[in-house]
Amino acid sequence: MAKIVIEEGYAPNDAEPFMNERQREYFRRKLQGWKQDILREAQDTLVALQSENENHPDLTDRASSETDRAIELRARDRQRKLIAKIDSALARIEDGSYGYCEETGEPISLKRLEARPIATLSLEAQERHERRERVYRDD
């Protein structure tokens, strides 16, 4: 497989064929970079939690520390789920389905993919999905 060259400052645009090799490589790199950032943050958190084995004599300090730890662990859990979505997006790049709405099969706008590279639904399909969720949640 030939290496795709993406020049500094490249951004996908609507003048190109949708999900051409450059666009796929651009989003692959974007997703991989995002995943590496999350993994690095998780490692930093793990080191911080291991080193923060302080014994707080004051109950208020201990409670505050426990709350901070719980919040941090909840954030890491959300990021673990995000990594699964990133991995799924990377798999879709490999199988050629990345960038297309799972519901309609239509292309997802480049602006939406730029803002949320793990998107699986077009903006219209996402809005329909959220409306349905609201209706069922209100019942």
C-alpha positions as CSV (number, residue, x, y, z in Angstrom):
1,M,0.0,0.0,0.0
2,A,1.4,3.4,-1.0
3,K,2.0,5.9,1.7
4,I,-0.4,8.9,1.5
5,V,1.3,12.2,1.8
6,I,-0.7,14.9,3.6
7,E,0.8,18.3,3.6
8,E,0.9,20.5,6.7
9,G,-2.4,22.4,7.1
10,Y,-4.4,20.1,4.8
11,A,-8.1,19.9,5.7
12,P,-10.7,17.9,3.8
13,N,-13.0,20.0,1.6
14,D,-16.1,19.5,-0.5
15,A,-14.3,20.1,-3.8
16,E,-12.6,16.7,-3.5
17,P,-14.2,13.4,-4.0
18,F,-15.9,12.3,-0.7
19,M,-13.7,10.0,1.4
20,N,-10.9,9.8,-1.0
21,E,-7.6,8.3,0.1
22,R,-6.3,11.7,1.5
23,Q,-9.4,12.3,3.5
24,R,-9.4,8.8,4.9
25,E,-5.7,9.2,5.9
26,Y,-6.4,12.6,7.4
27,F,-9.2,11.2,9.6
28,R,-7.2,8.1,10.4
29,R,-4.3,10.3,11.7
30,K,-6.8,12.6,13.6
31,L,-8.4,9.6,15.3
32,Q,-5.1,7.9,16.1
33,G,-3.7,11.2,17.6
34,W,-6.9,11.6,19.7
35,K,-6.6,8.1,21.0
36,Q,-2.9,8.6,21.9
37,D,-3.8,11.8,23.8
38,I,-6.5,9.9,25.8
39,L,-4.2,7.0,26.6
40,R,-1.4,9.4,27.7
41,E,-3.9,11.3,30.0
42,A,-5.1,7.9,31.4
43,Q,-1.5,6.9,32.1
44,D,-0.8,10.3,33.8
45,T,-4.0,9.8,35.9
46,L,-3.0,6.3,36.9
47,V,0.4,7.6,38.1
48,A,-1.2,10.4,40.0
49,L,-3.7,8.1,41.7
50,Q,-1.0,5.7,42.7
51,S,1.3,8.4,44.1
52,E,-1.6,10.2,45.9
53,N,-1.9,7.6,48.6
54,E,-2.0,10.2,51.3
55,N,-3.5,9.5,54.6
56,H,-5.6,12.6,55.4
57,P,-6.1,13.0,59.1
58,D,-8.9,15.5,58.5
59,L,-12.2,13.9,57.5
60,T,-13.1,16.9,55.2
61,D,-9.8,16.6,53.4
62,R,-10.3,12.8,53.0
63,A,-13.8,13.3,51.7
64,S,-12.7,15.9,49.2
65,S,-9.9,13.6,48.0
66,E,-12.2,10.7,47.6
67,T,-14.7,12.9,45.7
68,D,-11.9,14.1,43.4
69,R,-10.8,10.5,42.8
70,A,-14.3,9.4,42.0
71,I,-14.8,12.2,39.5
72,E,-11.4,11.4,37.9
73,L,-12.3,7.7,37.6
74,R,-15.7,8.5,36.1
75,A,-14.0,10.7,33.5
76,R,-11.6,7.9,32.7
77,D,-14.5,5.5,32.3
78,R,-16.1,7.9,29.8
79,Q,-12.7,8.1,28.0
80,R,-12.5,4.3,27.9
81,K,-15.8,4.2,26.1
82,L,-14.6,7.0,23.7
83,I,-11.5,4.9,22.8
84,A,-13.9,2.1,21.8
85,K,-15.7,4.5,19.6
86,I,-12.4,5.7,18.1
87,D,-11.4,2.1,17.4
88,S,-14.8,1.5,15.7
89,A,-14.2,4.6,13.5
90,L,-10.8,3.4,12.6
91,A,-12.3,0.0,11.6
92,R,-14.8,1.8,9.5
93,I,-12.0,3.7,7.7
94,E,-10.4,0.3,6.9
95,D,-13.6,-1.3,5.7
96,G,-14.7,1.8,3.6
97,S,-17.8,2.6,5.5
98,Y,-16.3,5.6,7.4
99,G,-18.0,8.9,6.7
100,Y,-21.3,7.4,5.7
101,C,-24.5,7.6,7.9
102,E,-25.3,4.2,9.4
103,E,-29.0,5.0,9.1
104,T,-29.3,6.4,5.6
105,G,-26.1,5.5,3.9
106,E,-25.6,9.1,2.8
107,P,-22.3,10.9,3.4
108,I,-21.9,12.7,6.7
109,S,-20.8,16.3,6.2
110,L,-17.1,17.0,6.4
111,K,-17.8,19.7,8.9
112,R,-19.5,17.2,11.2
113,L,-16.7,14.7,10.9
114,E,-14.2,17.4,11.6
115,A,-16.0,18.4,14.7
116,R,-16.9,14.8,15.8
117,P,-14.7,12.3,13.9
118,I,-16.5,9.4,15.6
119,A,-19.9,10.4,14.2
120,T,-21.9,7.5,12.7
121,L,-25.0,9.4,11.8
122,S,-25.6,12.4,9.6
123,L,-26.7,15.6,11.3
124,E,-30.3,15.0,10.2
125,A,-30.3,11.4,11.3
126,Q,-28.8,12.3,14.6
127,E,-31.5,15.0,15.2
128,R,-34.2,12.4,14.4
129,H,-32.6,10.0,16.8
130,E,-32.5,12.6,19.6
131,R,-36.1,13.6,19.0
132,R,-37.2,9.9,19.3
133,E,-35.1,9.6,22.5
134,R,-36.8,12.7,24.0
135,V,-40.3,11.3,23.1
136,Y,-39.6,8.0,24.7
137,R,-37.9,9.6,27.7
138,D,-40.9,11.8,28.3
139,D,-43.3,8.8,28.4
